[in-house]
Amino acid sequence: MAGKRKRAGSLVCVGVGITLGSHLTPLSRSHIEQADVVFVAASDGIVEKWIESMNADVRSLQPLYAEGKPRMKTYREMVNAILAEVRAGKKVCAAFYGHPGVFAWAPHRAIALARKEGYFAHMEPGISAEDCLYADLGIDPGTVGCQHYEASQLLYFKRRIDPGAYLILWQAGLIASRSVEESSEAHLQILADRLAQDYPPRHRIIVYRAATLPIHAPRVERMTLRKLATARIEPPDTLVIPPVCKLVPDTKALRKLERIRT
């Protein structure tokens, strides 16, 4: 169980947020500072240097990535590296970009294995790209609702899209990719064709990327759906498709609710 330590050694996975220096919570910072060893998974070397200022033993997981190397292999190697230090009886902190539980396989797997082996392990939340998206684009997910899908998953499976709600597609720059390669025009065309089943070609969509440095602005590029295939979509980018129709009242449910009130 998460709250019961059976062996020496522990693990906490924390999120450093999206924007450097702005999003780290005091509790997560404390975990980084007090750990025996800190692993960091961040594509930006500046983030690694920043975390190195908080602890004497900081180890980057970034070298585990390689062009053409399956991402799942990299993720498993991350878990193995983290668990090796936990099993050695050390207090381990693993710091991940954004929220450690959002689009991050390695933290969930490392925590599950540590708990299974009798070590104390838990996760501290961080500010994710989703949080930044709501703020930067002025979207309230409670207004008409939001659907969130990983872009490749939308293509792999038969998912039902509600065109009356926002559609958020994550990792649109890594469609059908098992490595770090970017989506090609052919990949994006397949995605555009899928979206065309529910949205007209002239429907305006948004390419979004949260700012990683305080001096940078987020990427907010609006275009029509028909231009998606030829657009510059990179791994950090997210697609936001606004509603194309108004919500349709459910008259039967409304009548039932009215009877309850009366």
KAKADA-V830378 format. One record per run of one state. SS is the DSSP state (helix for helix, strand for strand, loop for the rest). FROM is the first residue (numbers start at 1). LEN is the number of residues. If there is no record, write none. Layout:
SS;FROM;LEN + SS;FROM;LEN
This chain:
loop;1;9 + strand;10;6 + loop;16;1 + strand;17;1 + loop;18;8 + helix;26;9 + loop;35;2 + strand;37;5 + loop;42;3 + helix;45;8 + loop;53;5 + strand;58;3 + loop;61;1 + helix;62;3 + loop;65;6 + helix;71;17 + loop;88;3 + strand;91;6 + loop;97;1 + strand;98;1 + loop;99;6 + helix;105;12 + loop;117;3 + strand;120;4 + loop;124;5 + helix;129;9 + loop;138;3 + helix;141;4 + loop;145;1 + strand;146;5 + helix;151;6 + loop;157;9 + strand;166;5 + loop;171;1 + helix;172;3 + loop;175;10 + helix;185;11 + loop;196;8 + strand;204;6 + loop;210;9 + strand;219;6 + helix;225;6 + loop;231;7 + strand;238;4 + loop;242;9 + helix;251;11 + loop;262;1
